[in-house]
Amino acid sequence: MISVFDMFKIGIGPSSSHTVGPMKAGNIFIDTLINCDLIEKTDELRAELFGSLSQTGKGHGTDKAVVLGLMSEAPDTVDTDSVPAILQTVTETESLLLTTGKKVSFTRENGITFHRTKTLEAHANAMTLHAYSQGACLYSRTYYSVGGGFILDEEEIKAQDASPATPIKSAPFDFDSAAQLLNLCTEHGFSISSLMMQNELSIRNETDIQNQLWHIWQTMKSCVERGYQKEGILPGGLKLRRRAPSMYRRLKAEGKHTTDPLTALDWVDLFALSVNEQNAAGDRVVTAPTNGAAGIIPAVLCYYDTFVESVDLDICCRYLLTAAAIGILYKKNASISGAEVGCQGEVGVACSMAAAALTEIMGGTVEHVENAAEIGMEHNLGLTCDPVGGLVQVPCIERNAMGAVKAINASRMALRGDGNHKVTLDKVIKTMMDTGRDMRSKYKETAKGGLAVNIVEC
């Protein structure tokens, strides 16, 4: 079963597949060495990056994530303020201090190898970690970062290829398609969020679910508010100036209820820009469903909180549970990885999730929710992933603002209808995956096509 807490994970920027995933892989690798009694024999660690992880890894912070992961730092708990000092020490000493207290070699020459022209067949985001003892390899493992912070090892990705929709744990109301989801809701009289809650109750109690969902919302909201305060230039070489602080001050001075009927959209832009500027700076964000698209779902809920009514526990839970249900459909039947299907799998999916979730808390039926999700993706089909300089900045930051506005519009369009429409969510999900397969690799997070080659970096 894919849980709501698989779709929403607290981590650090700038990328769920290039930062969060590799950090988690490093943790798994070290844990394996400890469990197999190999850690004391290990005197050197090395990493190899393939495909998109190598091509845009430096801009996405993959090298830093590997180092932190091998030192057992976790995406949801690492002290982001201490990261520069940790990395500086590793560079100066050419060694890693492991969680066991043991120090091992990690040299500038061999520590991380970027295979820029080599991609492993199973997935575009691949990394192999090696443990050495006196020059001989003790243990190696290949991991695949398949989007949204999800990590699969060699056996797991083979099993996924053989049976991609097989759940690890059976849910009481398991669904593999939007049609199944709607039928289950109709048969049992559930909203989508209520059905998702029943599935979550099979693995944890209601209080824990509510507390964790509230914590996710508070983390999202805090990220938005922190972005208002942080002025300066974003890291990475593009010399991109943060816009959220000055935009916030102007909008606050104007007030939320000016005579301009589109002021609400300006605030939605601000909410999304604030999150994604924080993400670009490597701060703490919620993967929703990826870091590159982390601003859309928070921005839409902040819109509701600001212009409709205050978000309470019930609204928070229903919003996130509904969004997760839609995200699960994409995860099971297509992809949420920009390296696999382009940005339609990140911003497109987040837009679809947010549109559906807003529709539910605005009182829409399950048919309205499905329609909103479909509209949200239909008009993101073919969206490429072409980060300038390999950074999650241009066009990624603005793209989140556009995705959030589009999600609100998709919800409004759906709510003005009766739920009947020609294109189903299942068909648009299949179309998204087909489009991603047809998309040339240079448009899938390699920084070799699109804006990435047509914009001068400095």
MOBELWO-V501162 format. One record per residue. N is the residue number from 0. RES is the residue in one small letter. SS is DSSP state (H for helix, E for strand, - for the rest). Layout:
n=N res=RES ss=SS
n=N res=RES ss=SS
This chain:
n=0 res=m ss=-
n=1 res=i ss=-
n=2 res=s ss=-
n=3 res=v ss=H
n=4 res=f ss=H
n=5 res=d ss=H
n=6 res=m ss=H
n=7 res=f ss=-
n=8 res=k ss=E
n=9 res=i ss=E
n=10 res=g ss=E
n=11 res=i ss=E
n=12 res=g ss=-
n=13 res=p ss=-
n=14 res=s ss=-
n=15 res=s ss=H
n=16 res=s ss=H
n=17 res=h ss=H
n=18 res=t ss=H
n=19 res=v ss=H
n=20 res=g ss=H
n=21 res=p ss=H
n=22 res=m ss=H
n=23 res=k ss=H
n=24 res=a ss=H
n=25 res=g ss=H
n=26 res=n ss=H
n=27 res=i ss=H
n=28 res=f ss=H
n=29 res=i ss=H
n=30 res=d ss=H
n=31 res=t ss=H
n=32 res=l ss=H
n=33 res=i ss=H
n=34 res=n ss=H
n=35 res=c ss=-
n=36 res=d ss=-
n=37 res=l ss=-
n=38 res=i ss=-
n=39 res=e ss=-
n=40 res=k ss=-
n=41 res=t ss=-
n=42 res=d ss=-
n=43 res=e ss=E
n=44 res=l ss=E
n=45 res=r ss=E
n=46 res=a ss=E
n=47 res=e ss=E
n=48 res=l ss=E
n=49 res=f ss=E
n=50 res=g ss=E
n=51 res=s ss=H
n=52 res=l ss=H
n=53 res=s ss=H
n=54 res=q ss=H
n=55 res=t ss=-
n=56 res=g ss=H
n=57 res=k ss=H
n=58 res=g ss=H
n=59 res=h ss=H
n=60 res=g ss=-
n=61 res=t ss=H
n=62 res=d ss=H
n=63 res=k ss=H
n=64 res=a ss=H
n=65 res=v ss=H
n=66 res=v ss=H
n=67 res=l ss=H
n=68 res=g ss=H
n=69 res=l ss=H
n=70 res=m ss=-
n=71 res=s ss=-
n=72 res=e ss=-
n=73 res=a ss=-
n=74 res=p ss=-
n=75 res=d ss=-
n=76 res=t ss=-
n=77 res=v ss=-
n=78 res=d ss=-
n=79 res=t ss=H
n=80 res=d ss=H
n=81 res=s ss=H
n=82 res=v ss=H
n=83 res=p ss=H
n=84 res=a ss=H
n=85 res=i ss=H
n=86 res=l ss=H
n=87 res=q ss=H
n=88 res=t ss=H
n=89 res=v ss=H
n=90 res=t ss=H
n=91 res=e ss=H
n=92 res=t ss=H
n=93 res=e ss=-
n=94 res=s ss=E
n=95 res=l ss=E
n=96 res=l ss=E
n=97 res=l ss=-
n=98 res=t ss=-
n=99 res=t ss=-
n=100 res=g ss=-
n=101 res=k ss=-
n=102 res=k ss=E
n=103 res=v ss=E
n=104 res=s ss=E
n=105 res=f ss=-
n=106 res=t ss=-
n=107 res=r ss=-
n=108 res=e ss=-
n=109 res=n ss=-
n=110 res=g ss=-
n=111 res=i ss=E
n=112 res=t ss=E
n=113 res=f ss=E
n=114 res=h ss=E
n=115 res=r ss=-
n=116 res=t ss=-
n=117 res=k ss=-
n=118 res=t ss=-
n=119 res=l ss=-
n=120 res=e ss=-
n=121 res=a ss=-
n=122 res=h ss=-
n=123 res=a ss=-
n=124 res=n ss=E
n=125 res=a ss=E
n=126 res=m ss=E
n=127 res=t ss=E
n=128 res=l ss=E
n=129 res=h ss=E
n=130 res=a ss=E
n=131 res=y ss=E
n=132 res=s ss=E
n=133 res=q ss=-
n=134 res=g ss=-
n=135 res=a ss=E
n=136 res=c ss=E
n=137 res=l ss=E
n=138 res=y ss=E
n=139 res=s ss=E
n=140 res=r ss=E
n=141 res=t ss=E
n=142 res=y ss=E
n=143 res=y ss=E
n=144 res=s ss=E
n=145 res=v ss=-
n=146 res=g ss=-
n=147 res=g ss=-
n=148 res=g ss=-
n=149 res=f ss=-
n=150 res=i ss=E
n=151 res=l ss=E
n=152 res=d ss=E
n=153 res=e ss=H
n=154 res=e ss=H
n=155 res=e ss=H
n=156 res=i ss=H
n=157 res=k ss=H
n=158 res=a ss=H
n=159 res=q ss=H
n=160 res=d ss=H
n=161 res=a ss=H
n=162 res=s ss=-
n=163 res=p ss=-
n=164 res=a ss=-
n=165 res=t ss=-
n=166 res=p ss=-
n=167 res=i ss=-
n=168 res=k ss=-
n=169 res=s ss=-
n=170 res=a ss=-
n=171 res=p ss=-
n=172 res=f ss=-
n=173 res=d ss=-
n=174 res=f ss=-
n=175 res=d ss=-
n=176 res=s ss=-
n=177 res=a ss=H
n=178 res=a ss=H
n=179 res=q ss=H
n=180 res=l ss=H
n=181 res=l ss=H
n=182 res=n ss=H
n=183 res=l ss=H
n=184 res=c ss=H
n=185 res=t ss=H
n=186 res=e ss=H
n=187 res=h ss=H
n=188 res=g ss=-
n=189 res=f ss=-
n=190 res=s ss=-
n=191 res=i ss=H
n=192 res=s ss=H
n=193 res=s ss=H
n=194 res=l ss=H
n=195 res=m ss=H
n=196 res=m ss=H
n=197 res=q ss=H
n=198 res=n ss=H
n=199 res=e ss=H
n=200 res=l ss=-
n=201 res=s ss=-
n=202 res=i ss=-
n=203 res=r ss=-
n=204 res=n ss=-
n=205 res=e ss=H
n=206 res=t ss=H
n=207 res=d ss=H
n=208 res=i ss=H
n=209 res=q ss=H
n=210 res=n ss=H
n=211 res=q ss=H
n=212 res=l ss=H
n=213 res=w ss=H
n=214 res=h ss=H
n=215 res=i ss=H
n=216 res=w ss=H
n=217 res=q ss=H
n=218 res=t ss=H
n=219 res=m ss=H
n=220 res=k ss=H
n=221 res=s ss=H
n=222 res=c ss=H
n=223 res=v ss=H
n=224 res=e ss=H
n=225 res=r ss=H
n=226 res=g ss=H
n=227 res=y ss=H
n=228 res=q ss=H
n=229 res=k ss=-
n=230 res=e ss=-
n=231 res=g ss=-
n=232 res=i ss=E
n=233 res=l ss=-
n=234 res=p ss=-
n=235 res=g ss=-
n=236 res=g ss=-
n=237 res=l ss=-
n=238 res=k ss=-
n=239 res=l ss=-
n=240 res=r ss=E
n=241 res=r ss=-
n=242 res=r ss=-
n=243 res=a ss=H
n=244 res=p ss=H
n=245 res=s ss=H
n=246 res=m ss=H
n=247 res=y ss=H
n=248 res=r ss=H
n=249 res=r ss=H
n=250 res=l ss=H
n=251 res=k ss=H
n=252 res=a ss=H
n=253 res=e ss=H
n=254 res=g ss=-
n=255 res=k ss=-
n=256 res=h ss=-
n=257 res=t ss=-
n=258 res=t ss=-
n=259 res=d ss=-
n=260 res=p ss=-
n=261 res=l ss=-
n=262 res=t ss=H
n=263 res=a ss=H
n=264 res=l ss=H
n=265 res=d ss=H
n=266 res=w ss=H
n=267 res=v ss=H
n=268 res=d ss=H
n=269 res=l ss=H
n=270 res=f ss=H
n=271 res=a ss=H
n=272 res=l ss=H
n=273 res=s ss=H
n=274 res=v ss=H
n=275 res=n ss=H
n=276 res=e ss=H
n=277 res=q ss=H
n=278 res=n ss=H
n=279 res=a ss=H
n=280 res=a ss=-
n=281 res=g ss=-
n=282 res=d ss=-
n=283 res=r ss=E
n=284 res=v ss=E
n=285 res=v ss=E
n=286 res=t ss=E
n=287 res=a ss=-
n=288 res=p ss=-
n=289 res=t ss=-
n=290 res=n ss=-
n=291 res=g ss=-
n=292 res=a ss=-
n=293 res=a ss=H
n=294 res=g ss=H
n=295 res=i ss=H
n=296 res=i ss=H
n=297 res=p ss=H
n=298 res=a ss=H
n=299 res=v ss=H
n=300 res=l ss=H
n=301 res=c ss=H
n=302 res=y ss=H
n=303 res=y ss=H
n=304 res=d ss=H
n=305 res=t ss=H
n=306 res=f ss=H
n=307 res=v ss=-
n=308 res=e ss=-
n=309 res=s ss=-
n=310 res=v ss=-
n=311 res=d ss=-
n=312 res=l ss=H
n=313 res=d ss=H
n=314 res=i ss=H
n=315 res=c ss=H
n=316 res=c ss=H
n=317 res=r ss=H
n=318 res=y ss=H
n=319 res=l ss=H
n=320 res=l ss=H
n=321 res=t ss=H
n=322 res=a ss=H
n=323 res=a ss=H
n=324 res=a ss=H
n=325 res=i ss=H
n=326 res=g ss=H
n=327 res=i ss=H
n=328 res=l ss=H
n=329 res=y ss=H
n=330 res=k ss=H
n=331 res=k ss=H
n=332 res=n ss=H
n=333 res=a ss=-
n=334 res=s ss=-
n=335 res=i ss=-
n=336 res=s ss=-
n=337 res=g ss=H
n=338 res=a ss=H
n=339 res=e ss=H
n=340 res=v ss=H
n=341 res=g ss=-
n=342 res=c ss=H
n=343 res=q ss=H
n=344 res=g ss=H
n=345 res=e ss=-
n=346 res=v ss=H
n=347 res=g ss=H
n=348 res=v ss=H
n=349 res=a ss=H
n=350 res=c ss=H
n=351 res=s ss=H
n=352 res=m ss=H
n=353 res=a ss=H
n=354 res=a ss=H
n=355 res=a ss=H
n=356 res=a ss=H
n=357 res=l ss=H
n=358 res=t ss=H
n=359 res=e ss=H
n=360 res=i ss=H
n=361 res=m ss=-
n=362 res=g ss=-
n=363 res=g ss=-
n=364 res=t ss=-
n=365 res=v ss=H
n=366 res=e ss=H
n=367 res=h ss=H
n=368 res=v ss=H
n=369 res=e ss=H
n=370 res=n ss=H
n=371 res=a ss=H
n=372 res=a ss=H
n=373 res=e ss=H
n=374 res=i ss=H
n=375 res=g ss=H
n=376 res=m ss=H
n=377 res=e ss=H
n=378 res=h ss=-
n=379 res=n ss=-
n=380 res=l ss=-
n=381 res=g ss=-
n=382 res=l ss=-
n=383 res=t ss=-
n=384 res=c ss=E
n=385 res=d ss=-
n=386 res=p ss=-
n=387 res=v ss=H
n=388 res=g ss=H
n=389 res=g ss=H
n=390 res=l ss=-
n=391 res=v ss=-
n=392 res=q ss=-
n=393 res=v ss=-
n=394 res=p ss=-
n=395 res=c ss=H
n=396 res=i ss=H
n=397 res=e ss=H
n=398 res=r ss=H
n=399 res=n ss=H
n=400 res=a ss=H
n=401 res=m ss=H
n=402 res=g ss=H
n=403 res=a ss=H
n=404 res=v ss=H
n=405 res=k ss=H
n=406 res=a ss=H
n=407 res=i ss=H
n=408 res=n ss=H
n=409 res=a ss=H
n=410 res=s ss=H
n=411 res=r ss=H
n=412 res=m ss=H
n=413 res=a ss=H
n=414 res=l ss=H
n=415 res=r ss=-
n=416 res=g ss=-
n=417 res=d ss=-
n=418 res=g ss=-
n=419 res=n ss=-
n=420 res=h ss=-
n=421 res=k ss=-
n=422 res=v ss=-
n=423 res=t ss=-
n=424 res=l ss=H
n=425 res=d ss=H
n=426 res=k ss=H
n=427 res=v ss=H
n=428 res=i ss=H
n=429 res=k ss=H
n=430 res=t ss=H
n=431 res=m ss=H
n=432 res=m ss=H
n=433 res=d ss=H
n=434 res=t ss=H
n=435 res=g ss=H
n=436 res=r ss=H
n=437 res=d ss=H
n=438 res=m ss=-
n=439 res=r ss=-
n=440 res=s ss=H
n=441 res=k ss=H
n=442 res=y ss=H
n=443 res=k ss=E
n=444 res=e ss=-
n=445 res=t ss=-
n=446 res=a ss=-
n=447 res=k ss=-
n=448 res=g ss=-
n=449 res=g ss=-
n=450 res=l ss=H
n=451 res=a ss=H
n=452 res=v ss=H
n=453 res=n ss=H
n=454 res=i ss=-
n=455 res=v ss=-
n=456 res=e ss=-
n=457 res=c ss=-
